[in-house]
Amino acid sequence: MENNRIVCADCKFVREDAGMNEKDWIAYECANRKSEYHRALLNVSTDGDMLDFITWTGCPCGERSEK
């Protein structure tokens, strides 16, 4: 079976989490209820650092965004 993993940065289920935003930082979360990452912040490192870009590698439940 082919691996259809879509990286989080390209996934249509990524949305802003306004409740977690800070002054100069926008938080992005996974909105896909089927994903193991559901409600996880996607631009936070494993050390808890706030990142400017979404760096997560994605999951098999992702779908490509039409941006």
C-alpha positions as CSV (number, residue, x, y, z in Angstrom):
1,M,0.0,0.0,0.0
2,E,1.3,3.5,-0.9
3,N,2.0,6.0,1.9
4,N,-0.2,9.0,1.2
5,R,1.2,11.1,4.1
6,I,0.6,14.9,3.6
7,V,2.9,17.2,5.5
8,C,1.0,19.4,7.9
9,A,2.1,22.6,6.2
10,D,0.2,21.4,3.1
11,C,-2.9,20.0,4.8
12,K,-6.4,21.4,4.5
13,F,-7.1,20.7,8.2
14,V,-4.6,23.2,9.6
15,R,-6.3,26.2,11.2
16,E,-5.3,29.1,13.4
17,D,-5.8,28.5,17.2
18,A,-6.5,32.1,18.1
19,G,-6.7,31.2,21.8
20,M,-3.1,30.2,21.8
21,N,-1.7,33.2,19.8
22,E,0.8,35.5,21.4
23,K,1.7,39.1,20.5
24,D,4.0,38.3,17.5
25,W,3.2,34.6,17.0
26,I,0.2,32.8,15.4
27,A,-0.5,29.3,16.6
28,Y,-1.7,26.6,14.2
29,E,-3.5,23.4,15.1
30,C,-4.8,20.3,13.5
31,A,-8.6,20.3,13.1
32,N,-8.8,16.7,11.7
33,R,-10.8,14.6,14.2
34,K,-9.4,11.4,12.5
35,S,-5.8,12.4,13.1
36,E,-3.6,11.4,15.9
37,Y,-2.5,15.1,16.0
38,H,-6.1,16.5,16.4
39,R,-5.9,19.8,18.4
40,A,-2.1,19.6,18.5
41,L,-0.2,22.9,17.9
42,L,1.7,22.3,14.6
43,N,4.3,25.1,14.9
44,V,5.7,24.1,18.2
45,S,8.9,22.1,18.5
46,T,9.3,19.0,20.6
47,D,11.1,21.2,23.1
48,G,8.1,23.6,23.3
49,D,9.7,26.4,21.3
50,M,7.2,28.5,19.3
51,L,8.2,28.3,15.6
52,D,7.4,30.7,12.7
53,F,6.5,27.8,10.4
54,I,4.6,24.5,10.6
55,T,7.3,21.8,10.6
56,W,5.4,18.7,11.5
57,T,5.7,15.8,9.1
58,G,2.0,14.9,8.9
59,C,-0.1,11.8,9.2
60,P,-2.0,9.3,7.0
61,C,-5.3,11.2,7.6
62,G,-4.1,14.5,6.0
63,E,-5.6,15.9,2.8
64,R,-3.8,18.3,0.5
65,S,-5.0,21.9,0.8
66,E,-6.1,23.7,-2.4
67,K,-4.4,27.0,-1.4
